[in-house]
Structures are given as C-alpha cells and as structure tokens.
Amino acid sequence: MFCKTLSATLLLVGVAAPAFADDPVLAIKDHQFVPPELEIPAGTKVKLIVRNNDPTTSEFESTELHREKVVQSGHEIVVFIGPLDPGRYEFFDDFHPETRGHIVVK
C-alpha cells in the first residue's frame, strides 16, 4: 500500500517513481549454481533468492560478500547483498566446495 501511495504522490508532483527490477533467482541443481554468474547493478541493494532444487542440503556462502546461509532441499532463502562496487564476487556451496559461482557487479 505504501509503495502505491508513494508512486501516486510522486506522479502527482511530477517526479518519476523508482523502478524496481525483478529479484534475481539463483538455483542449485545437480550441485551447480544456475546460472553460474549473476549480473547486478553497482550501488544497489539486491534481494537474491536462492532455490535448492537438489535432494540434499546446500549452503550459499561468500567470504567476499560476508554472507552464509543454509538452504534445505526443496526450499529457498533470501540473501540481501549490496550496495556493491563494480567487480566480481565469488560465492560457493560450503557443503560441496567444488560448486562455485560469481556475482558480477556493473
């Protein structure tokens, strides 16, 4: 309700309402991150959804992003990241260390 009211108010005074992109989704399937790279905009806080499609528990972890969250089989978690400077930030599944990916910030 607040967003609708804010958008309507901003439009009435001639200011464009902020645009919100869809939340990026990262899946875990066959012990791989899909997609293995996600691109996000620099300087923006992002709500990342991580879905575990594997029959085993996994973990989204990133030393560079200071994030670590377990995701049970068949469930999803939310990880807030950013705002970040441009660059590449690695993440991995601590339960399956060979499973790695990157967030590319532009």
Residue pairs with C-beta under 8 A, 6 or more apart in sequence:
6 17
7 17
10 16
10 17
11 17
23 46
23 47
23 48
23 49
24 38
24 40
24 46
24 48
24 49
25 48
25 49
25 50
25 51
26 33
26 34
26 35
26 38
26 48
26 49
26 50
26 51
26 60
26 101
27 33
27 34
27 50
27 51
27 52
27 53
28 34
28 50
28 51
28 52
28 53
28 54
28 58
28 71
28 93
28 99
29 53
29 54
30 54
31 54
31 58
31 93
31 96
31 98
31 99
32 99
33 91
33 93
33 99
33 100
33 101
35 101
36 100
36 101
36 102
37 101
37 102
37 103
37 104
38 48
38 101
38 102
38 103
38 104
39 103
39 104
39 105
39 106
40 46
40 81
40 82
40 84
40 103
40 104
40 105
40 106
41 105
41 106
42 83
42 84
42 85
42 86
42 105
42 106
43 82
43 83
43 84
43 85
44 82
44 83
45 80
45 81
45 82
45 83
46 80
46 81
46 82
47 78
47 79
47 80
48 78
48 79
48 80
48 81
49 76
49 77
49 78
50 60
50 69
50 71
50 76
50 77
50 78
50 79
51 71
51 75
51 76
52 58
52 71
52 72
52 73
52 74
52 75
52 76
53 74
54 73
55 73
56 73
56 95
57 70
57 71
57 72
57 73
57 95
58 70
58 71
58 73
58 93
58 95
58 96
58 99
59 68
59 69
59 70
59 71
59 93
59 94
59 95
60 67
60 68
60 69
60 71
60 77
60 79
60 91
60 93
61 67
61 68
61 69
61 91
61 92
61 93
61 94
62 68
62 89
62 90
62 91
62 92
62 103
63 90
64 89
64 90
65 81
65 84
65 89
65 91
65 103
67 79
67 81
67 91
68 94
69 77
69 79
70 77
71 77
81 103
82 105
84 103
84 105
85 105
86 105
86 106
87 104
87 105
88 102
88 103
88 104
88 105
89 102
89 103
89 105
90 100
90 101
90 102
91 100
91 101
91 102
91 103
92 99
92 100
92 101
93 99
93 100
